[in-house]
Amino acid sequence: MKILLVEDEVHLAEAVMQILKKNNYTVDMVHDGQDGLDYALTGLYDLILLDIMLPKMDGLAVLKSLRKESIATPVLLLTAKGEISDRVRGLDTGADDYLAKPFATEELLARIRALSRRRG
């Protein structure tokens, strides 16, 4: 499974990437929304892990652009914005799942597995 990780907190991104690689996922990592959108539009990914608060273009704008372009790749929002209203907004924008930071590694991996089962 090939995952795109879009996260501007470099230390967190590196840690998540290592966890994913250790669990046999292939990962590309970018640190701003514009690069995230450019990579995601290639259609090469099975899953996108997307932060909301990003430089250049926020994650919700990235998500809106992807859905507007009919990119149906599952998107799991990983964000510090954990209020119910934030979650609802993220899901209504087109996210397939939402995980607030800080999160447990086991839960992240379980959500990735669940999204991959849905995709088939």
N, C-alpha and C positions, 0 to 999 in steps of 0.2 A: 504494500500500500504506500502510495506517495502522498506526502502531506506538505502543504505550504503553511509555514508558521510566520505570521505577521505580528511582530511584537517589538516595541521600541525600547523596552527595558532590557538592555543587552545581557545583563547577568541572568535575568529570568529566562530570556530567550535561549541562552546557551544551556542552562540547566534543563529546560524542557526539551531542547534538541537532543541532549545526551540521553535523557529518559526514553525518548521516542526511538532513538537509534539502538539503545540497549534492548528494546522490545521489537527489534527487527523492522522498523518503519524507515522508509527513505524520506529525508527531510530537506527542503529548501527553506532558508530563513532570510527574511528581509525585515527592515526596521522602520519603514514608513508606509503610509497608506498608498501613495502613488505607485511605489514599487510593488506593493502587494496587489494592487489592481492589475498592473501590467503582467505580473507573473500569473495571476489567477485567470486572466483572459486567454492564456495559452490553452486552457482546457486539459493540461497535463496532470492535474491533481485529483486524487480520490477524496480528499478532505482538506478544508482550510480552517486553521486555527487563527482567529482574528481578534486582535485587541480593538477596543473602541477608541480610546484616546491615543491617537497617532499623529505624528507630524505630517505635514503636506496635505493629507486628506484623512479625515477621521474614518473609523471602521464602519460606521453606519452608512456613510457616503460610498465607501467601497462596496459594501453589501448591496445598496440600492443600484449601483452601476452594474454589478454582476447580474442581478436579477433582471434588470432592464435589458441586458444583452442575452437573456435566456440561458445564462450559465447556471446549471442546476446542481453544481458541486455542493455537497453538504458543508455547511459552515457552523462551526462551534465558536461562539463568542467567548473569549477569555478576558475578563475585565474587572477592574476594581469597582465598577459601578454596579452595586449589588442590590439596590432598592427594587421593590416589586415593579414600580413604574418603569425603571430602566430595563428590567427583564422583559416586560410586556412590549416595550418599544422595540427592543432588539429582535424579539420573536416576530412581531408584526412587520418588521422591516424585511424579514426573509431569512433570519437565522433558523437553523434546525435545532440548535440547543444553545444553552447559555450556562456558563460556569463562572461564578464570582471568585476573584482572588481574595485571600489566599485559598488555594484548593489542595486537596490531597492527591498525590500521584495516582493512587489506586482508582479514585473517582474519575480523574482525567482519562486514564486508560480504559475504564469501563465505558465511559461515554463515547470514546473513539470506537470501541468494539461495537457498541449499539448502533452508531451511525453507519458503520461499515456493513452491518447486517441488513439495515434498511435499504442500503444502496444495492445489495446483492453481490 
